[in-house]
Amino acid sequence: MSHLLLVLHSHLPFVRHPEEPVFLEEGWLFEAITETYIPLLERFERLHHNGVRVRATMTWSPPLCEMLADPLLQGRYRHYLERLLELAEQEVHAKADCAMAAASVMYRDHYRYCLQQLDRWQGNILRWVCLLADQGVIEPITCGATHGFLPLMSSDTARRAQIAVAAANYRKHFGRDPRGIWLPECGYIPGVEELLKEEGIRFFFVDSHGIYYGTPRPRFGVYAATYCSNGVAAFGRDPESSRSVWSAQSGYPGDPLYREFYRDLGYDGEYDYICNFLHPDGVRRNLGLKYHRITGKVELHEKEAYQPAPAFARAMEHGADFARSRIAQCRYLRDLLGRDPVVVSPYDAELFGHWWYEGPQFLESVFATLNGSSVEAITGSEYLELFPINQVITPAASSWGDAGYNGVWLNPSNDWIYRHLHIAEDRMQEMVRRYPQPDALQARALKQMGRELLLAQSSDWAFIMTTGTSPAYATRRTRDHLHRFTGCYSMLAQGQVDEQALAGIEWRDNIFSEIDYRAWA
């Protein structure tokens, strides 16, 4: 029996802003819940109840878990959904007699369903994830504490803290030890596996060249797990299955029937009609109601009306085609390698639903088509139980970013951050050594230093600076966290902690209530 190891990486940076009643970037979380997480969990649960074998290895990054479990953000998300539903109900009437009627009904019904799920899980959909994990449908894995890019940190101590804090956070939310980890951006350098083993983590993922350029050469390429010398397993990404989804030219998401991401009611609607549903600043932005299909290589204003039924039918066709391609691929690989292969297919979870609206339907079709075939869906832990004997290699330094190494996170647009981050990493260790037995207030300051350092290390900020999507926000977040870190450091260095000032920082950045500053010891 050959296997497909589907990996969905669910992550967002920590975008909780209690200082403002409505904060634009919190919408990143709300959109992902509405368009990706709820649709995926719903389909996985339904397939499982219908007797279809579903196995998905899913990252739930610590910042994402903290936001999903946060009462403030839960309340804000409910308000966000209620407002969208109000708009969608208006849209059903406004578009009743035009080609966009079916899409308007689809949005209304989906927002109603999302609110029902919030009621079902008391606002926290992580409870849904835990249920599916208990049923064996999902294997949740962890990530770096704040998705910090490990290869560009100054020391193993800094890297160890990212992993140790992540493992502790996983235990808080899932009630068990993490068995696998998604190294942020698949960023690997030799030696990281030792830090993983300290936390009992059994496996991680690297890009294809991390395996192919490993030492010695891998006998089975990326189509079998490999062990590092300490017994921690590495899985390599299969380029063929990735290309069929990611490719801008030949990938499935570019089909003309699929929903066009870049046409949105927030820009198309009459301003007086939509203004009450925009951010309080009144600037036109995406609202999430999109009524046009990709159509083809035409200008945005020439896009045709989106029709949900044929689009979702096409997604079923594409999912079946993907599954049949994996069956044929595994048949060829089995003859070539002389053993049953595993095809590792990792993707950003937000691709399915948010960027590619029909993506969850595609995955439903993949699992339905594979069910009972010669290729079985499997999780990372299940694979290692079935195949406990694997070749030992040292993977090569690598990432899954453009060009495969560190350039996305270290270039002229963002290189200035590292001298500050490295100084902060040294200062964190300095204060942990200086206060081996802190009093209660000093311990609070040390914990907050750790939070601020971790938040500043988030690879999301360097990535955003590179892509230019929201560089001012990314720069501000990096500077703000370093500034707050330095404030806590100065108080400890001077031996006088201002409790009121510290409490203000704790209120603003309340991530990781369980954090242990001794992770930097």
C-alpha positions as CSV (number, residue, x, y, z in Angstrom):
1,M,0.0,0.0,0.0
2,S,1.4,3.4,-1.0
3,H,0.5,6.5,0.9
4,L,-0.3,10.2,0.6
5,L,0.8,12.4,3.5
6,L,-1.2,15.6,3.2
7,V,0.2,18.4,5.3
8,L,-1.7,21.6,5.9
9,H,0.2,24.4,7.5
10,S,-2.2,26.6,9.5
11,H,-0.6,29.8,10.8
12,L,-1.2,33.5,11.2
13,P,0.9,36.0,13.1
14,F,-0.4,37.2,16.4
15,V,-2.7,40.1,15.5
16,R,-4.5,40.8,18.7
17,H,-4.9,44.5,19.3
18,P,-7.0,45.3,22.5
19,E,-6.0,49.0,22.3
20,E,-8.4,49.6,19.4
21,P,-12.1,48.5,19.2
22,V,-11.6,47.5,15.5
23,F,-8.2,46.7,14.1
24,L,-7.7,46.1,10.4
25,E,-5.2,43.2,10.7
26,E,-7.4,41.2,13.0
27,G,-9.4,40.6,9.8
28,W,-6.7,38.2,8.6
29,L,-7.7,35.9,11.4
30,F,-11.5,36.3,10.8
31,E,-11.2,35.7,7.1
32,A,-9.1,32.5,7.7
33,I,-11.6,31.1,10.2
34,T,-14.6,31.8,7.9
35,E,-13.1,30.7,4.6
36,T,-10.5,28.0,5.5
37,Y,-10.7,26.5,9.0
38,I,-14.4,26.0,9.3
39,P,-14.9,24.7,5.8
40,L,-12.0,22.3,6.1
41,L,-13.1,21.0,9.5
42,E,-16.7,20.6,8.3
43,R,-15.7,18.5,5.3
44,F,-13.3,16.3,7.2
45,E,-15.9,15.6,9.9
46,R,-18.6,14.8,7.3
47,L,-16.4,12.5,5.3
48,H,-15.4,10.7,8.5
49,H,-19.0,10.2,9.5
50,N,-19.7,8.8,6.0
51,G,-17.0,6.2,6.4
52,V,-14.4,7.8,4.2
53,R,-10.8,7.5,5.4
54,V,-9.6,11.0,6.1
55,R,-6.1,11.7,7.4
56,A,-4.5,15.1,7.5
57,T,-1.4,16.3,9.3
58,M,-2.2,19.9,10.2
59,T,0.0,22.5,11.8
60,W,-1.9,24.7,14.3
61,S,0.8,27.3,15.1
62,P,1.0,28.6,18.7
63,P,0.0,32.2,17.7
64,L,-3.0,30.8,15.8
65,C,-4.0,28.7,18.8
66,E,-3.7,31.6,21.2
67,M,-5.9,33.8,19.0
68,L,-8.5,31.1,18.5
69,A,-8.7,30.5,22.2
70,D,-8.8,34.2,23.2
71,P,-12.2,35.5,24.5
72,L,-11.6,39.0,23.2
73,L,-11.0,37.8,19.6
74,Q,-13.8,35.3,19.9
75,G,-16.2,38.1,20.7
76,R,-14.8,40.3,17.9
77,Y,-15.1,37.4,15.4
78,R,-18.7,36.8,16.3
79,H,-19.4,40.5,15.7
80,Y,-17.6,40.4,12.4
81,L,-19.7,37.4,11.3
82,E,-22.9,39.0,12.4
83,R,-22.1,42.1,10.3
84,L,-21.2,40.0,7.3
85,L,-24.5,38.0,7.7
86,E,-26.4,41.3,7.8
87,L,-24.8,42.4,4.6
88,A,-25.3,39.0,2.9
89,E,-29.0,39.0,3.8
90,Q,-29.3,42.4,2.1
91,E,-27.4,41.0,-0.9
92,V,-29.8,38.1,-1.3
93,H,-32.6,40.6,-1.9
94,A,-30.5,43.0,-3.9
95,K,-29.2,40.3,-6.3
96,A,-32.3,38.1,-6.5
97,D,-33.0,38.7,-10.1
98,C,-29.4,38.7,-11.5
99,A,-26.7,36.2,-12.4
100,M,-25.2,36.6,-8.9
101,A,-28.2,35.4,-7.0
102,A,-26.8,31.9,-6.3
103,A,-23.5,33.3,-4.9
104,S,-25.4,35.7,-2.6
105,V,-27.4,32.8,-1.2
106,M,-24.2,30.8,-0.8
107,Y,-22.6,33.5,1.3
108,R,-25.7,34.0,3.5
109,D,-26.0,30.3,4.2
110,H,-22.3,30.0,4.9
111,Y,-22.2,32.8,7.4
112,R,-25.2,31.3,9.2
113,Y,-23.4,28.0,9.4
114,C,-20.2,29.6,10.8
115,L,-22.3,31.2,13.6
116,Q,-23.9,27.8,14.3
117,Q,-20.4,26.3,14.7
118,L,-19.4,29.1,17.1
119,D,-22.3,28.2,19.2
120,R,-21.5,24.5,19.0
121,W,-17.9,25.0,20.2
122,Q,-18.6,27.9,22.6
123,G,-16.6,30.2,20.4
124,N,-13.4,28.1,20.2
125,I,-13.0,25.9,17.1
126,L,-9.9,24.4,18.6
127,R,-12.3,22.1,20.4
128,W,-13.4,20.9,17.0
129,V,-9.8,20.2,16.1
130,C,-9.3,18.2,19.3
131,L,-12.4,16.1,18.6
132,L,-11.2,15.2,15.1
133,A,-7.7,14.5,16.5
134,D,-9.2,12.1,19.0
135,Q,-11.1,10.4,16.1
136,G,-7.8,10.0,14.2
137,V,-8.9,12.3,11.4
138,I,-6.4,15.1,12.0
139,E,-2.9,14.8,13.5
140,P,-2.3,18.3,14.9
141,I,1.4,19.3,14.9
142,T,3.1,22.3,16.3
143,C,5.4,25.0,14.9
144,G,7.9,27.5,16.2
145,A,6.5,29.5,19.1
146,T,6.0,32.6,16.9
147,H,7.0,31.1,13.5
148,G,10.5,32.4,14.0
149,F,12.9,31.6,11.2
150,L,15.4,29.3,13.0
151,P,18.4,29.4,10.5
152,L,18.8,33.2,11.1
153,M,18.8,33.1,14.9
154,S,22.1,33.8,16.7
155,S,22.3,30.7,18.8
156,D,20.9,27.3,19.6
157,T,19.6,28.8,22.9
158,A,17.3,31.2,20.9
159,R,16.2,28.3,18.6
160,R,15.6,26.1,21.6
161,A,13.3,28.6,23.2
162,Q,11.1,28.8,20.0
163,I,10.7,25.1,20.1
164,A,10.3,24.6,23.9
165,V,7.7,27.4,24.2
166,A,5.8,25.9,21.2
167,A,5.8,22.5,22.7
168,A,4.4,23.8,26.1
169,N,1.7,25.8,24.2
170,Y,0.7,22.7,22.3
171,R,0.3,20.8,25.6
172,K,-1.9,23.6,26.9
173,H,-4.3,23.5,23.9
174,F,-4.3,19.8,23.0
175,G,-3.5,18.1,26.3
176,R,-0.8,15.9,24.8
177,D,2.8,16.1,23.7
178,P,3.5,17.2,20.1
179,R,4.7,14.3,17.9
180,G,5.5,16.4,14.9
181,I,6.5,20.0,14.0
182,W,6.4,22.3,11.0
183,L,9.8,24.1,11.1
184,P,8.8,27.7,10.3
185,E,9.1,28.2,6.5
186,C,10.6,24.7,6.5
187,G,13.8,26.5,7.6
188,Y,16.3,23.8,8.6
189,I,20.0,23.8,9.5
190,P,21.8,20.8,10.8
191,G,21.5,20.5,14.6
192,V,17.9,21.6,14.8
193,E,16.9,17.9,15.2
194,E,18.7,17.8,18.6
195,L,16.5,20.6,19.9
196,L,13.4,18.7,18.6
197,K,14.4,15.5,20.4
198,E,14.7,17.4,23.7
199,E,10.9,18.1,23.4
200,G,10.1,14.5,22.3
201,I,9.2,15.6,18.8
202,R,9.5,12.6,16.4
203,F,9.3,14.2,12.9
204,F,9.5,17.4,10.9
205,F,9.3,18.5,7.2
206,V,11.8,19.9,4.8
207,D,11.7,21.0,1.2
208,S,12.8,18.6,-1.5
209,H,16.4,19.8,-1.8
210,G,16.8,19.4,2.0
211,I,16.6,15.6,1.4
212,Y,18.1,15.4,-2.1
213,Y,21.3,17.3,-1.0
214,G,21.5,15.4,2.3
215,T,24.5,13.3,3.3
216,P,24.7,10.5,2.3
217,R,22.4,10.6,-0.7
218,P,18.9,9.3,0.1
219,R,18.3,6.0,-1.5
220,F,14.6,6.6,-2.0
221,G,14.7,10.4,-2.4
222,V,11.7,12.2,-0.9
223,Y,9.5,9.1,-1.2
224,A,10.4,7.6,2.2
225,A,11.0,9.1,5.6
226,T,14.7,9.5,6.6
227,Y,16.1,9.6,10.1
228,C,18.6,12.1,11.4
229,S,21.4,10.5,13.5
230,N,19.4,11.0,16.7
231,G,16.3,9.2,15.4
232,V,14.2,12.2,14.6
233,A,12.5,11.7,11.2
234,A,12.5,14.1,8.3
235,F,9.9,14.1,5.5
236,G,10.7,15.8,2.2
237,R,8.2,17.6,0.0
238,D,7.2,15.9,-3.3
239,P,7.6,18.4,-6.1
240,E,5.2,16.8,-8.5
241,S,2.0,17.0,-6.4
242,S,3.0,20.5,-5.2
243,R,3.4,21.7,-8.7
244,S,-0.2,20.6,-9.7
245,V,-1.6,23.0,-7.1
246,W,0.9,25.8,-6.7
247,S,1.8,26.4,-10.4
248,A,0.5,29.7,-11.7
249,Q,0.4,28.3,-15.2
250,S,-0.9,24.8,-14.9
251,G,-2.2,24.6,-11.3
252,Y,-5.8,23.7,-10.6
253,P,-6.7,27.0,-8.9
254,G,-6.4,29.0,-12.1
255,D,-9.4,27.4,-13.7
256,P,-11.7,30.0,-15.3
257,L,-14.8,28.7,-13.4
258,Y,-13.3,29.3,-10.0
259,R,-14.0,32.4,-7.9
260,E,-11.9,35.5,-8.7
261,F,-10.1,36.6,-5.5
262,Y,-9.4,40.2,-6.7
263,R,-13.0,41.3,-7.4
264,D,-14.9,42.1,-4.2
265,L,-18.1,43.9,-3.2
266,G,-15.9,46.2,-1.1
267,Y,-14.8,47.8,-4.3
268,D,-17.7,47.0,-6.6
269,G,-20.6,48.1,-4.4
270,E,-22.0,51.6,-4.3
271,Y,-20.2,53.4,-1.5
272,D,-23.3,54.5,0.4
273,Y,-24.5,50.9,0.3
274,I,-21.4,49.3,1.7
275,C,-19.9,52.1,3.8
276,N,-21.4,50.9,7.1
277,F,-19.7,47.5,6.6
278,L,-16.2,48.9,6.0
279,H,-13.5,49.6,8.6
280,P,-14.3,52.8,10.5
281,D,-11.8,54.7,8.5
282,G,-14.1,54.4,5.5
283,V,-11.5,53.2,3.1
284,R,-12.7,50.6,0.5
285,R,-11.3,47.2,1.2
286,N,-12.3,43.6,0.6
287,L,-15.4,42.5,2.4
288,G,-15.3,38.8,1.4
289,L,-18.3,38.8,-0.9
290,K,-16.9,38.1,-4.3
291,Y,-19.2,37.7,-7.3
292,H,-17.0,37.1,-10.3
293,R,-15.1,34.1,-11.7
294,I,-11.6,34.0,-13.0
295,T,-13.0,33.9,-16.5
296,G,-9.5,33.9,-18.2
297,K,-6.8,36.4,-19.0
298,V,-9.1,39.4,-19.1
299,E,-9.1,42.7,-17.2
300,L,-10.9,42.7,-13.8
301,H,-13.8,44.7,-15.1
302,E,-14.4,42.0,-17.8
303,K,-14.8,39.1,-15.3
304,E,-18.0,37.2,-15.7
305,A,-20.4,36.3,-12.9
306,Y,-19.4,33.6,-10.5
307,Q,-21.6,30.5,-10.4
308,P,-21.0,28.3,-7.3
309,A,-22.5,25.0,-8.6
310,P,-20.3,24.5,-11.7
311,A,-17.3,25.8,-9.8
312,F,-17.7,23.3,-7.0
313,A,-18.3,20.6,-9.5
314,R,-15.0,21.5,-11.2
315,A,-13.3,21.3,-7.9
316,M,-14.6,17.7,-7.5
317,E,-13.2,16.9,-10.9
318,H,-9.9,18.4,-10.1
319,G,-9.7,16.6,-6.7
320,A,-10.4,13.3,-8.4
321,D,-7.8,14.1,-11.0
322,F,-5.2,14.9,-8.3
323,A,-6.0,11.6,-6.5
324,R,-5.8,9.5,-9.7
325,S,-2.5,11.2,-10.6
326,R,-1.1,10.2,-7.1
327,I,-2.3,6.6,-7.7
328,A,-0.4,6.6,-11.1
329,Q,2.6,8.3,-9.6
330,C,2.8,5.8,-6.7
331,R,2.5,2.9,-9.1
332,Y,5.4,4.2,-11.1
333,L,7.5,4.9,-8.0
334,R,6.8,1.5,-6.5
335,D,8.2,-0.1,-9.7
336,L,11.2,2.3,-9.7
337,L,12.1,2.1,-6.0
338,G,11.1,-1.5,-5.2
339,R,9.1,-0.4,-2.2
340,D,5.8,1.4,-1.5
341,P,6.4,5.1,-1.6
342,V,4.9,8.0,0.5
343,V,4.0,11.2,-1.4
344,V,4.4,14.2,1.0
345,S,2.2,17.1,-0.1
346,P,2.5,20.2,2.1
347,Y,0.5,23.4,1.5
348,D,-0.4,26.5,3.4
349,A,-3.9,25.7,4.8
350,E,-5.1,29.2,3.9
351,L,-4.7,28.3,0.2
352,F,-7.8,26.1,0.5
353,G,-10.8,28.4,0.9
354,H,-9.3,31.8,1.4
355,W,-7.2,32.1,-1.7
356,W,-8.8,29.3,-3.6
357,Y,-12.4,29.4,-2.5
358,E,-13.2,25.9,-3.9
359,G,-10.1,24.4,-2.3
360,P,-11.9,22.6,0.6
361,Q,-14.2,20.9,-1.9
362,F,-11.1,19.9,-3.9
363,L,-9.7,18.2,-0.7
364,E,-13.0,16.5,-0.1
365,S,-12.8,15.0,-3.5
366,V,-9.2,13.9,-3.0
367,F,-10.1,11.9,0.1
368,A,-13.3,10.4,-1.5
369,T,-11.4,9.3,-4.6
370,L,-8.5,7.7,-2.6
371,N,-10.9,5.9,-0.3
372,G,-10.4,2.1,-1.0
373,S,-7.8,2.7,-3.7
374,S,-4.2,1.5,-3.8
375,V,-3.0,4.8,-2.2
376,E,-4.0,5.4,1.4
377,A,-4.1,8.8,3.2
378,I,-1.8,8.7,6.3
379,T,-0.4,11.0,9.0
380,G,3.2,11.4,9.9
381,S,3.0,9.3,13.1
382,E,1.1,6.5,11.4
383,Y,3.7,6.3,8.7
384,L,6.6,6.0,11.2
385,E,4.6,3.2,13.0
386,L,4.2,1.3,9.7
387,F,7.7,1.9,8.5
388,P,10.0,2.2,11.6
389,I,13.2,1.3,9.7
390,N,14.5,4.2,7.5
391,Q,17.8,5.4,6.1
392,V,19.9,7.8,8.3
393,I,21.0,11.0,6.6
394,T,21.8,14.6,7.6
395,P,19.5,16.8,5.6
396,A,20.9,19.9,4.0
397,A,20.3,23.5,5.1
398,S,17.1,24.6,3.3
399,S,13.8,26.3,3.3
400,W,10.7,26.3,1.2
401,G,11.1,30.0,0.3
402,D,11.9,31.4,-3.1
403,A,15.3,29.9,-4.3
404,G,15.1,27.4,-1.4
405,Y,17.3,29.1,1.3
406,N,17.2,32.3,3.4
407,G,16.8,35.1,0.8
408,V,13.2,35.8,1.5
409,W,13.9,36.6,5.1
410,L,17.3,38.2,4.7
411,N,17.6,40.8,1.9
412,P,18.0,44.6,1.7
413,S,14.3,45.2,2.6
414,N,14.6,43.5,6.0
415,D,18.2,42.9,6.9
416,W,18.2,45.7,9.5
417,I,16.1,43.7,11.9
418,Y,18.7,41.0,12.7
419,R,21.3,43.1,14.5
420,H,18.5,44.1,16.9
421,L,17.1,40.6,17.2
422,H,20.5,39.1,17.9
423,I,21.2,41.7,20.6
424,A,17.8,41.0,22.2
425,E,18.6,37.2,22.1
426,D,21.8,37.9,24.0
427,R,20.1,40.2,26.5
428,M,17.4,37.6,27.2
429,Q,20.0,35.1,28.2
430,E,21.9,37.7,30.2
431,M,18.8,38.5,32.4
432,V,17.9,34.8,32.9
433,R,21.4,34.2,34.2
434,R,21.3,37.3,36.4
435,Y,18.0,36.3,38.0
436,P,18.2,32.6,38.8
437,Q,15.8,33.1,41.7
438,P,13.6,36.1,40.8
439,D,10.9,37.4,43.0
440,A,7.3,37.5,41.6
441,L,7.6,40.9,39.9
442,Q,11.0,40.1,38.4
443,A,9.7,36.8,37.1
444,R,6.8,38.6,35.4
445,A,9.3,40.9,33.7
446,L,11.4,38.0,32.5
447,K,8.3,36.3,31.1
448,Q,7.3,39.4,29.3
449,M,10.8,39.8,27.9
450,G,10.4,36.3,26.5
451,R,7.0,37.1,24.9
452,E,8.3,40.3,23.3
453,L,11.4,38.6,21.9
454,L,9.4,35.8,20.5
455,L,6.9,38.2,18.9
456,A,9.7,40.2,17.4
457,Q,11.3,37.1,15.9
458,S,8.2,36.2,13.9
459,S,9.2,35.4,10.3
460,D,6.0,37.0,9.1
461,W,7.4,40.5,9.6
462,A,10.5,39.8,7.4
463,F,8.3,38.1,4.8
464,I,5.9,41.0,4.6
465,M,8.8,43.4,4.3
466,T,10.0,41.4,1.3
467,T,6.6,41.1,-0.4
468,G,5.6,44.7,0.2
469,T,2.1,43.7,1.2
470,S,1.9,45.6,4.5
471,P,5.5,46.7,5.1
472,A,4.6,49.6,7.4
473,Y,2.7,47.3,9.7
474,A,5.4,44.7,9.7
475,T,8.1,47.3,10.5
476,R,6.0,48.8,13.3
477,R,5.4,45.4,14.9
478,T,9.1,44.5,14.8
479,R,10.0,47.9,16.4
480,D,7.2,47.8,18.9
481,H,8.1,44.4,20.3
482,L,11.8,45.3,20.4
483,H,11.0,48.5,22.2
484,R,8.8,46.7,24.8
485,F,11.5,44.1,25.2
486,T,14.1,46.8,25.8
487,G,11.9,48.5,28.4
488,C,11.6,45.2,30.4
489,Y,15.3,44.6,30.0
490,S,16.2,48.1,31.3
491,M,13.9,47.7,34.4
492,L,15.6,44.4,35.3
493,A,19.1,45.8,34.5
494,Q,18.4,48.7,36.9
495,G,16.9,46.4,39.5
496,Q,13.6,48.3,39.6
497,V,10.6,46.9,37.9
498,D,7.7,49.4,37.3
499,E,4.7,47.2,38.0
500,Q,2.2,49.6,36.3
501,A,4.3,49.9,33.1
502,L,4.8,46.1,33.1
503,A,1.1,45.5,33.5
504,G,0.4,47.7,30.5
505,I,2.7,45.6,28.3
506,E,1.3,42.3,29.6
507,W,-2.2,43.6,28.8
508,R,-1.2,44.4,25.2
509,D,0.8,41.3,24.5
510,N,-0.8,38.5,26.5
511,I,0.4,35.6,24.4
512,F,1.7,32.4,26.2
513,S,0.3,32.7,29.7
514,E,2.3,29.4,30.4
515,I,5.6,30.7,29.2
516,D,8.8,29.6,31.1
517,Y,11.6,32.1,30.9
518,R,14.0,29.3,31.8
519,A,13.7,28.2,28.2
520,W,16.5,30.7,27.5
521,A,18.7,29.3,30.4
